[in-house]
Amino acid sequence: MDFDGQGWAQIGELALAMVLSAAIGLERERRQHGAGLRTHTLVGVGAALFMIVSKYGFTDVLSDEVLLDPSRVAAQIVSGIGFIGGGLIFVRRDIVRGLTTAAVVWVTTAVGMAAGAGLWVLAVAVTAGHFLIILGLPPLAALLPRSKFEETQLRLTYVDGKGVLRQILTTCGDRDWSVRQMTVDRETRPGTVSIRIVLQGGGSIPALTLALTDLEGVLAVSTEEPDL
């Protein structure tokens, strides 16, 4: 390894950070969250570079009179990433959104730091742990008894101008679901409307989905995992 911190070993650490953070970003990009592939990749590579600078960037000024703590720059990464995470979290009508994505950005920073520090085994292990948590835990959580306070997000596409939305809201209410939030997607086919609704209640989601699908004018119904 080069003592000036600009050798192939450091380039390899940056490359590892880029690959691992891009893998995490692809998962976020596929789920269409606010921070996607580019954001996570840049965060991971940036954290790795900060670690390398922290390790080697001040060797030219070290002497018997000048002593530096190489962990100070690394410690500031943890504080600085909070600004990005905070920008991803927002509250609308007492509903918090973006917590999971903010946490993933935080984990991506840790992965980049580990790669920049040369701890590639830990970096790979945490990346694998991320996919285990994000993809493996929701099916287990779905097996738990549903609380009436739990929220569910649905995406529906229906024919515009035929009063279908009124039927959708009525069907949700009849099946013990209340609509907490509704947003309309901007990009839809002519003559159709695509909406996302956040529901809260203790009813059956499969039964509700089936009932909504049977409504005349409803073209598509799908469940989506809310980004908490």
C-alpha positions as CSV (number, residue, x, y, z in Angstrom):
1,M,0.0,0.0,0.0
2,D,1.3,3.4,-0.9
3,F,2.0,5.7,2.1
4,D,0.7,8.8,0.3
5,G,-2.7,7.2,0.0
6,Q,-2.9,7.4,-3.8
7,G,-2.1,3.8,-4.9
8,W,-4.1,1.0,-6.4
9,A,-5.2,-0.1,-3.0
10,Q,-7.1,3.1,-2.4
11,I,-8.6,3.0,-5.9
12,G,-9.8,-0.5,-5.2
13,E,-11.4,0.7,-2.0
14,L,-13.2,3.5,-3.9
15,A,-14.4,1.0,-6.5
16,L,-15.7,-1.4,-3.8
17,A,-17.6,1.5,-2.2
18,M,-19.1,2.4,-5.6
19,V,-20.2,-1.1,-6.4
20,L,-21.8,-1.8,-3.0
21,S,-23.5,1.6,-2.7
22,A,-24.8,1.3,-6.2
23,A,-26.3,-2.1,-5.4
24,I,-28.1,-0.5,-2.5
25,G,-29.1,2.5,-4.6
26,L,-30.6,0.1,-7.3
27,E,-32.9,-1.3,-4.7
28,R,-34.1,2.2,-3.8
29,E,-34.4,3.2,-7.4
30,R,-36.5,0.2,-8.2
31,R,-38.9,1.1,-5.5
32,Q,-39.0,4.7,-6.8
33,H,-38.0,6.4,-3.6
34,G,-36.7,10.0,-3.3
35,A,-33.0,8.9,-3.0
36,G,-32.1,6.4,-5.7
37,L,-29.1,5.0,-7.6
38,R,-27.2,8.2,-8.1
39,T,-27.7,9.6,-4.6
40,H,-26.6,6.4,-2.8
41,T,-23.7,5.8,-5.1
42,L,-22.4,9.4,-4.6
43,V,-22.9,9.1,-0.8
44,G,-21.0,5.8,-0.6
45,V,-18.1,6.9,-2.8
46,G,-17.9,10.3,-1.0
47,A,-17.8,8.6,2.4
48,A,-15.0,6.3,1.2
49,L,-13.0,9.2,-0.1
50,F,-13.4,11.1,3.1
51,M,-12.1,8.1,5.0
52,I,-9.0,7.8,2.7
53,V,-8.4,11.6,3.1
54,S,-8.7,11.2,6.9
55,K,-6.1,8.4,6.8
56,Y,-3.6,9.8,4.4
57,G,-4.4,13.4,3.6
58,F,-2.4,15.1,6.4
59,T,0.8,13.0,6.4
60,D,2.8,15.8,4.8
61,V,2.3,18.1,7.8
62,L,3.0,15.6,10.6
63,S,6.0,16.1,12.7
64,D,7.1,15.8,16.3
65,E,5.4,19.1,17.0
66,V,2.3,18.5,14.9
67,L,0.0,15.6,15.9
68,L,-3.4,14.9,14.3
69,D,-6.3,12.7,15.1
70,P,-7.1,10.8,11.9
71,S,-10.6,9.9,13.2
72,R,-11.8,13.6,13.3
73,V,-12.7,13.7,9.6
74,A,-14.4,10.4,9.7
75,A,-16.5,11.5,12.7
76,Q,-17.7,14.5,10.8
77,I,-19.1,12.2,8.1
78,V,-21.7,10.8,10.6
79,S,-22.8,14.3,11.5
80,G,-22.8,15.6,7.9
81,I,-24.9,12.8,6.5
82,G,-27.7,13.9,8.9
83,F,-28.4,16.8,6.7
84,I,-29.1,14.6,3.7
85,G,-31.2,12.2,5.8
86,G,-33.2,15.0,7.3
87,G,-34.0,16.3,3.8
88,L,-35.5,12.9,2.9
89,I,-37.9,12.9,5.9
90,F,-41.2,14.9,5.7
91,V,-44.5,15.0,7.5
92,R,-47.8,15.4,5.8
93,R,-51.1,15.3,7.8
94,D,-49.3,13.7,10.8
95,I,-47.9,10.9,8.5
96,V,-44.1,10.6,8.5
97,R,-42.5,9.6,5.2
98,G,-38.9,8.9,4.2
99,L,-37.5,7.3,7.4
100,T,-36.5,4.1,5.8
101,T,-34.8,5.8,2.9
102,A,-33.0,8.1,5.3
103,A,-31.8,5.1,7.3
104,V,-30.6,3.4,4.1
105,V,-28.6,6.5,3.1
106,W,-27.1,6.4,6.6
107,V,-26.2,2.7,6.2
108,T,-24.7,3.4,2.7
109,T,-22.5,6.0,4.3
110,A,-21.3,3.4,6.8
111,V,-20.6,0.9,4.0
112,G,-18.6,3.6,2.1
113,M,-16.6,4.4,5.3
114,A,-15.9,0.7,5.9
115,A,-14.7,0.3,2.3
116,G,-12.5,3.4,2.5
117,A,-11.0,2.1,5.8
118,G,-10.1,-1.2,4.1
119,L,-12.7,-3.2,6.0
120,W,-14.1,-4.8,2.9
121,V,-15.5,-7.8,4.7
122,L,-17.6,-5.6,6.9
123,A,-18.7,-3.5,4.0
124,V,-19.8,-6.5,2.0
125,A,-21.5,-8.1,5.1
126,V,-23.5,-4.9,5.9
127,T,-24.6,-4.6,2.2
128,A,-25.9,-8.1,2.4
129,G,-27.5,-7.4,5.7
130,H,-29.3,-4.4,4.1
131,F,-30.9,-6.6,1.5
132,L,-31.9,-9.2,4.1
133,I,-33.6,-6.5,6.2
134,I,-35.3,-4.6,3.3
135,L,-36.4,-7.7,1.4
136,G,-36.6,-10.4,4.1
137,L,-38.3,-8.7,7.0
138,P,-41.5,-7.4,5.3
139,P,-42.8,-10.9,4.5
140,L,-42.2,-11.8,8.2
141,A,-44.0,-8.7,9.4
142,A,-46.9,-9.5,7.1
143,L,-47.5,-12.7,9.1
144,L,-48.1,-10.7,12.3
145,P,-51.7,-9.9,13.2
146,R,-52.7,-6.6,11.5
147,S,-53.4,-3.7,13.8
148,K,-56.3,-1.3,13.0
149,F,-53.8,1.5,13.2
150,E,-51.5,0.1,10.5
151,E,-51.3,1.9,7.2
152,T,-51.5,0.4,3.8
153,Q,-50.8,2.1,0.5
154,L,-52.7,1.2,-2.7
155,R,-52.1,2.3,-6.3
156,L,-55.2,2.4,-8.5
157,T,-55.8,3.3,-12.1
158,Y,-59.4,4.0,-13.3
159,V,-61.4,5.5,-16.1
160,D,-61.9,9.3,-15.7
161,G,-65.3,11.0,-15.7
162,K,-67.5,8.1,-14.7
163,G,-67.7,8.6,-10.9
164,V,-65.3,5.7,-10.2
165,L,-63.5,7.5,-7.4
166,R,-66.7,7.8,-5.4
167,Q,-67.2,4.1,-5.7
168,I,-63.6,3.4,-4.6
169,L,-64.0,5.5,-1.5
170,T,-67.3,4.0,-0.7
171,T,-65.9,0.4,-1.1
172,C,-63.0,1.3,1.2
173,G,-65.3,2.6,3.9
174,D,-67.6,-0.4,3.6
175,R,-64.7,-2.7,4.3
176,D,-63.5,-1.0,7.4
177,W,-60.8,1.2,5.8
178,S,-60.4,4.9,6.1
179,V,-58.5,7.0,3.6
180,R,-55.8,9.0,5.3
181,Q,-54.1,10.5,2.2
182,M,-54.7,10.5,-1.6
183,T,-52.3,11.7,-4.3
184,V,-52.8,11.8,-8.1
185,D,-49.9,10.8,-10.3
186,R,-49.0,13.3,-13.0
187,E,-48.2,10.8,-15.8
188,T,-51.3,8.9,-16.8
189,R,-52.8,7.7,-20.1
190,P,-55.4,9.9,-21.7
191,G,-58.8,9.3,-20.2
192,T,-57.5,7.6,-17.1
193,V,-56.5,8.6,-13.6
194,S,-53.8,7.0,-11.4
195,I,-53.9,7.6,-7.7
196,R,-52.1,6.5,-4.6
197,I,-54.2,6.2,-1.4
198,V,-53.0,5.6,2.1
199,L,-55.5,3.5,4.1
200,Q,-55.8,2.8,7.8
201,G,-58.0,0.1,9.3
202,G,-58.3,-3.5,10.3
203,G,-59.9,-5.0,7.2
204,S,-58.5,-7.5,4.8
205,I,-56.3,-6.1,2.1
206,P,-56.7,-9.1,-0.3
207,A,-60.5,-8.8,0.1
208,L,-60.4,-5.0,-0.5
209,T,-58.1,-5.4,-3.5
210,L,-60.5,-7.9,-5.0
211,A,-63.5,-5.7,-4.4
212,L,-61.8,-2.7,-6.0
213,T,-60.8,-4.7,-9.0
214,D,-64.4,-5.8,-9.6
215,L,-65.6,-2.2,-9.7
216,E,-66.6,-1.1,-13.2
217,G,-64.1,1.4,-14.5
218,V,-61.2,0.3,-12.3
219,L,-58.3,-0.8,-14.6
220,A,-55.6,-1.8,-12.1
221,V,-55.1,-2.2,-8.3
222,S,-51.8,-2.9,-6.6
223,T,-50.4,-2.7,-3.1
224,E,-47.3,-0.7,-2.4
225,E,-45.1,-0.7,0.7
226,P,-45.2,2.8,2.3
227,D,-41.7,4.3,2.8
228,L,-41.5,4.9,6.5
